[in-house]
Amino acid sequence: MGYRYLEHVTDAFVEVTAKTLEEAFENAGVAVVDTMLDLKSVDEKLEKKINVSGKDLSELLYNWLEAIIILTITEGFVARRFTVELTKKEDYNLKANLIGEELDFKKHQFKVEIKSPTFHLMEIKQEKDVVMRFLLDL
């Protein structure tokens, strides 16, 4: 399981597949980082923890993707590995442990800038496997 890029004229359209919702969110995190820069160049030196929430799974996915983009570009931390824990009370909550290092544009070979995730074309299906599709505005 993992992710792949689907055809789209101007943006990055990503499809994630996984056995569980947690794994799907982890794969989505990897896909976002790999879209922005060369993921293979990232070493596992530092650890960050982040928490996001959403009233439903679509809002949670949007907030998760946005948090990774902000962490990478604004805070200068690039994650290589993600561990996610999901809970649901009134809202969905996601606690994540990210392993990576400080962003170095020379080392990490920046590919494209992601402006933001979008709700357009977003879908989350939970059947035999979990399938997520989301669009990243470049």
Secondary structure, 3 states (H helix, E strand, C coil): CEEEEECCCCCEEEEEEECCHHHHHHHHHHHHHHHHECHHHCCCCEEEEEEEEECCHHHHHHHHHHHHHHHHHCCCEEEEEEEEEEEECCCEEEEEEEEEEECCHHHHCECCCCCEEEEEEEEEEECCCEEEEEEEEC
